[in-house]
Amino acid sequence: MEDGPQTVSGRPTRQFVPASPAASPGVWRWRGELKRALPALWLFAGARLAGVLMVTAWSLHLGRHPRNVLGLEWDGGWYWHIARYGYGTVVAAKSGHGVVYNDLAFFPLFPGLIHGLNTVLPVGPVNAALVISWIAAAVAAWGVYAVGELLHGRRVGLALAALWALLPHAVVLTMAYTESLMTAFAAWSLYAALTHRWLTAGTLAALAGLCRPNGFTVAAAVITAAAAHLWQRRREGRPTVPRAWVAMLLAPVGWLGYVAWVGLRTHDLTGYFRVQSLWGSRFDFGHYTAHMFKHLIVGHDTLVVYLSAGIVLGCVLLFVLGVLDRQPLPLLVFSGLLLVIALGDAHFFTSRPRLLLPAFPLLLPFALSLARAQRRTVVVLLIGLAGFSLFYGTYLLTVSHQAL
């Protein structure tokens, strides 16, 4: 074990005794963890493979290449361009209104990994992006399962991973987007924080901060967890844990580093936020979101907009349930900040559900109920969720023209 006692709420985590002296205890422990997670990973892989097959079939029906649909739509095209040519592309929107699309808005880890993989294994940037996204999605599903199992047992872990795989916007997890990569780092960083592996938690939080603008939420969760742990030890008169202090310093390095680099490149300390505002994205404390809800009540809009509003409201309700269930503080901080960002942003209303994809702890109340339900109820519910998720994901990518 890396960083001291491994407990959650006073309950020790499982330990695995190595069956052979040829392998270290750590190796055998992870083999055991993976073996227990395999049912959840098979469920996740089956759900997402079905989604890819549906997108492929309908894309071919429409005369579009399914690889391009998954790898080059919306933000995927920007990541492809950065991976191939580096930063420096600035495009003024055809509609005017002062909107300027600058590729500095996109964080560097994903395009960097695409470039690196394509250099080592020249399969093309689009294929490299999809390979990275799919592997990251599997690692993320394992982490989601691990957090659920750690807190409430194997059935809840399995239910949590299945629900995350069947979210309405889960198709994004198989696209050339960064949500799967960020969630992989976030889930395992939160797991490490819950089990007091502070250096691991801080390192993974720093990497999450290099994935996306909202990646700083992982750092905030780790800092909160470490601070609470240190405070508790101080109250009990126990010695401090230096690694917790290191984690607090390390966690925000990735996000702050990229924002600082953009500031140097644009010769403006607030350069990154100016780039975002020129895209039309800024934090307005929910004014635009409130306007959209009013518009949906008194007016009318597309199916995607209404479903986006419903998903956002559902996430708010699930967060309240998580607070009432007394979820661990780092999970509440992580999910709560993602909600604040999604509700407070002033652009791309239909992207809100995608921004909330990494917020898997929101699903814990639902997973707890599902784990207690009868088997036939679970089967019927999961089949219904799968049908909706697969058809809606295909609709989003191949029929709808709303921003993802």
N, C-alpha and C positions, 0 to 999 in steps of 0.2 A: 504494500500500500504506500501511496506517495506522501500523504500529508496529514498524518495523525489519525485519530479515532474516526471510524466510518460509521456514523449514526445519523438517523433522521428521527427527530422527536423522541430521542432516547432509545430508539429501537435499532439494534445493530443490523447492518446489511449482511447478506449472505456471504460466507467465505467458502472457498473451494480448495480442497487439499489436492495437490498435484499427484497424479497417478504414476508419474515416472520421473526419476531424477534428471532425465535429459532435458526437461522443460522447466522453466521458472514458474513459481506460483502464480505470478501475474499472467503468464501465457495461458495456464490452465484455467484461471479465473475467467478470462475473457472468452475462452472456448466454451465454458459452461454458460456464461451470459448469452453468447450467440446461440447456443443450442436451445435455450429456453425461449429465445426471441424468434426462432425460426417460424413458428405458426403465424406470428404477426407479420413477419417479412413476406411469407408466402401470400397472405391475404392482401398485403399492400401491393406486391408485385402483380398479383392476378387482377386487382382492380385497375391499376394503372396501365397494364398491358392491354386490357379490354378497352380502356380509353384511347390508347394509341391506335388500336386496330379500327375503332369506330371513326376516329379522325382520318385515318388513312383511307378507309373505304369511301367516306363522303368527299374527301379531297379529290380522289381519283374520279369520282362521279362528276365533280365540278370541273375537271380538267386541270387541277392544280397538283403540284408535286407535294406529297405529304411531308417530306423532309423540310422543304422550304416553309410550309405552313407552321411546323413545330419549331423551326430553327431561325427563321428570319422575320417573323411577324413582330410588329411594334418594336419593343425594346431589343428584341433579338437581333434585329438588323444593326442597331447601334453597337451592341457588343461585338458582333462580327467585324464591323468596320474598325473598332478600336483594336481588336486582337490582330488585325491584318496590317493596319496602317499607323497605329498609335493615336494619341490624342491630338486634337487640333481642328476638328471639323465644327464649323459654325454655319447654321442654315437659318435664314429668315423665313418665317411662316408665310405661305402664299396669301393667307387671309389678312395679313397686316396686323393691326392692333398692337404693334410693338413686341410681338412674340418672337423670340430668337431661340433656336434649339442649338445648344452648345454641348458637345460630348463630355465636357468636364462634369456634367451632372451625374455621370455614371461612375461608380466606385471601381477601383482597379483590380480587385482580386480575381473576379470571374474572367474578364478578358485576358488577364495575365496567365491564368491557368490554361485558357484556350490556346494562347500563343505557345506556351510551353509544351503542351501535349502535342500540338500540331508540328512543333519543331522536332520532337523526339519520335513521334509516330505520324508521318505526314498523310493524314486522312482527310484533310481539309478543315477549315475553321468551323463550318457548320456541324459536321459530324463530331468534331472534338467537343464542341459546345454541348451537344446532346448527350454524349457519353458522360461528360462531367456532371451535367444536370441529373441524369438518371442515377449515376452512382451516388451522388450527394443525396438524392431523394431516398434511396435505400438506407443510407447511413442515418439520415434524419428520422426515418420511420423506426429504425432500431432505437435511436435516442428517445423518441416519443414513447415507445413501449417501455424503455428502461425507467423513465421518470414515473410513468403510471404504475409499474410494478413495484418500484421502490416505495411509493407512497401508500399504495392500497392493495398490492398483490397482483398476481399474474393475470387474473380475469380482467381486472380494470386496465392493466397495461395492454392486453389484447384488444379490448374494446376501444381504448383511446387511439391506438394505431389504426384500427379499422375505420373509426369515425373520421380521423384526419385524412385517410386515403380517399374518403367518399364525400369530402366537402364539395359544394357546387363548383368552386373554382380550382379544384385539385388538378385539373388538366394542366395548369401552369407548372406543376411539378415535373412534367415531362416535356416542357418547352425549354428553349435556351434563355431562361430567366434565372434570376439570382435567389428566388425564394427558397428553393430546395437547398442551396448551398448555405444560405444564412440559417435556415432552420436546423441543418445538421450541426453547425457550430453552436447554435443557441441551445439546442436540446442537451447536447453533451456538456456544455458549459454549465447549464443549470443543474444537471445531474452531478457534476463535479462539485459545484457549490453546496448542494444539498448534502453531499457526503464528505465535505470539508477537504477536498483535494484542491487546495487553493491555487497552486501554480498552474494546474491544468485548467481550472476555471478561468483564471486571468488570461492565459494564452489563447484559449478558444474564444473568449470574449473579444480580445484584440483582433482576431481573424474575422469574427462576425462583423466587427466595425469596419472592415475593409470590403465588405460585400455590398452593403446598401446604405442609403441615408438613414434609415431607421435602425441600423445595426447597433447604434449606441445604446439601445434599450437593453441589450445583453450586458453591456458594461455596467449600466445602472443597476441591474439586478444583482450582478456579482458584487459590486461595491456595497450594496445594501446588505447582502448576505454576510459579507466579511465584516462589515461594521457591526452588525447585530451580534455576530459570533464573538467579536472582540469585547463588545460591551458586556455580554453575558459572562465571559471569563473574568472580566474585571470585577463584576458584581460578586462573583463567587470566590474572589481572591486567588484565582489561578493565574499562572504565568501567561504572558502574551504569546501570540503565535506570529512570528516574523513573516511566514509565508502568506498569511492573510493580508498583512500590510503590503507585501509585494504585489499580491493579486489586485488590490485596490489601485495601485499605481499602474499596473500593466494593462488592466482591462480596457481603458479608454484610448490606449496608444494608437490602435489602428485607425479609428474614426478621426481622432484629433490630428493624426499625422497626415491623412489625405486632405482634410479641410485646410490644414496649414499649407500643404503643398499647392493646393489650388490658389490660396491666398498669395503665395509667392509668385506663382505663374501669372496671376492677373494683376499683381501689384496692388492688391486690396485685401486687407485682413478679413473682410467679410465677402471676399470674392465668390466663395462657393454659394453662399446664400443669394448673392446677386444673380449668379448663373441660374439658380432654381427659380428665382422670381421672374426672370426673362422667359422661362418656360411657361410661366403662368402659375407656378406652384409656390405658394407662400402660406404661412401659418396665420390664420385670421380669427383664431379662437372660436371656430365653429359657425361664423356668420354665414358663410357660403352653404354649409351643410344645412343649417336651419332654413335658408332660402330654398334649397332644393326640396326639403320635406314639405314646405308650404306649397311649393309649385306642384308637387305630386298630389296634394290634397285638393287644391282648387283647380288644377289643370289636368293635363294628361301627358304621358311620355311613353317611351318604349318599354317592352317587357324587361330588358336588362336593367334599366334604371330602377324600376319598381322592385325587382328582385335584389338589387344591390342595397336598396334602402331597407328591405326586410332582413337581409343578412346582417347589416350593421346594427339594427335594433335587436336582433337575436343575440349578437355578440355582447351588447351592453347588458342584456338580461343575464347571460351566462356569467359575465364578470361579477354582477351583483350576487349571484348564487355562489360563486367562488369565494367572495368575501364572507358571505354568511356561513359557508362551509369551513372557513378559516384555513384556506390554502396557505402553504408556506409563503412567507413574505417575498422571497425573490421571484416566485411565479406570479404573484399579484403585481409586483412592480413591472415585470416584463410585459405581461398582458395589458396592464393598465396604461403604460406609456404607448404601446402600440395602438390602443384604442384612442388615446388622446391625439396622436398623430393623424390617425385615419379620420377622426371627427373634425379636427382643426384645420386640415388642409383645404386650400381654396381652389383646387383644380381637379379635373378628372374624377368626377363622382363615381363613375362605374369602376374605377380602380380600387375603391375602398376594400371590397372583399379580398382582392389579391394582397393588399397591404397587410391584411389581418391573417393571411395564411400561416405565417410563423407562430401565431399566438395560440399554439395547441393547448396550453393550460386552460383556455376558456372551455374546452370540451370535457374537462374532468367531471363536472356535475352530471353531464349527459352519460359519460362513460360509467360512472358509479351506478346510475340507474340501470343502464344496459347490463352491467355485470350481475345485477340482482334479478333480472327478468328471466322468465322461462325461456327455454331454448327455442321453441317455435315462435315466440314473440320476437326474439333476437333475429332469427332467420328472416322472418317476414319484413322486419324493419330494415335490416341491412340490404335485402334485395330491393326494397323500395328506394332506399337512399342511393344504391348503386345505379338503378335505372335512371333516376333523376340526374345524378352527377355525370354519368356518361353521355346522356343525350344533351344536357345543358352545356357541358364542356365542348362537345362537337359543334353545337350551335354557336357558342361564343367565337370559336376559331374559324368557322367556315361560312357562317351565315350573317351573324351580327357584325356591324361595322363600328360598334362602340369600343372605346379604348380599354385595353386590358391593363 
